[in-house]
Amino acid sequence: MAALTDIEAVTDRALTEDALLTVHETARYLKVSVTWVYEHVRPEAEDRLPFVKLGKYLRFDRRDLRAFVDTKRAASFRNTCRR
């Protein structure tokens, strides 16, 4: 297999970073169970994960998940500082 040029490597990395994640990839990314992910996409979930539904498939944007985690971190920090 030929080595990637610098431009191909950057393009390949950008596609990977922008690629939508599956439920299993999302669980791995967040280090939670697949069941936890499904529980947090339900309409009645208190802390709903951001997702896109493509037909019957759920997909997740890594940037949206990062923002979700950052929001949860800020809320957790505010709650621990009050004590």
N, C-alpha and C positions, 0 to 999 in steps of 0.2 A: 504494500500500500504506500503510495507516495505521500511525502510530508506535506502538510497544509502550508500554504503561503500565509504571511502575516494577515493579509486581508481576509482570507478564507477562515482563519482561526478566529478573528474578531467577529466576523459575520456569524460563524457557527456558535460562538459563545453568546452573542446577542439573541439569536433564535432560541437558544436553550433558556436564557434568562426570561425572555418574553413568552415562552411557551406556557400554555395553560396546563395546570396540574390535574391529574385524576384524583379520585378519592383516596386511593392508596398512597400516591405520591404526597398528597396533602397531609395525610396522617404521619407519614415518615418525616416530612418537613417540620411539622409541629411537634413531633415526638409524642403523639397520642395514638389511641386505637382508632381503627376504622369506624367502629361503633360510635365513638365520641364524635367523629366528624359527622356522621349521619344524624346523630342527636342534635347537633348544632346547626343543621340546615333546615330543620323542621320549622314550619310557620309559627308554632307556639314557643319556640326556643327563646329564652331570655337574651342570650348572647349569640345571636345568629352570625354565622360565618358569611362573609361575602362570597357569592358564587354566581356562576352563569349556568343556565340550563340549556343544553343543546339537545333537543329532542328528549330522550330519556336519560341522557348523560349529564352528570354534574361536573363542572370544571371550575378551577380556582386559579386566580391570578396571584402570583407570588407577591407582587407589590401590594395588593389588597390585603393579603394575609399578614404581611409585615406591618402594615398600618393598623390592622386589627390587634396584633400583639403589642404594638407600641401604645395603643389606646388603653389596652388592659394593664400594661405596665404602669402607665401614668396614673390610672385609677387606683391601682394597688398601692402605689407610692403615696398618693394622697390619703388613702385610708390608714396606712401604717403610721403616717406622720401625725395623725390626730390623737393617737393614744398617749 
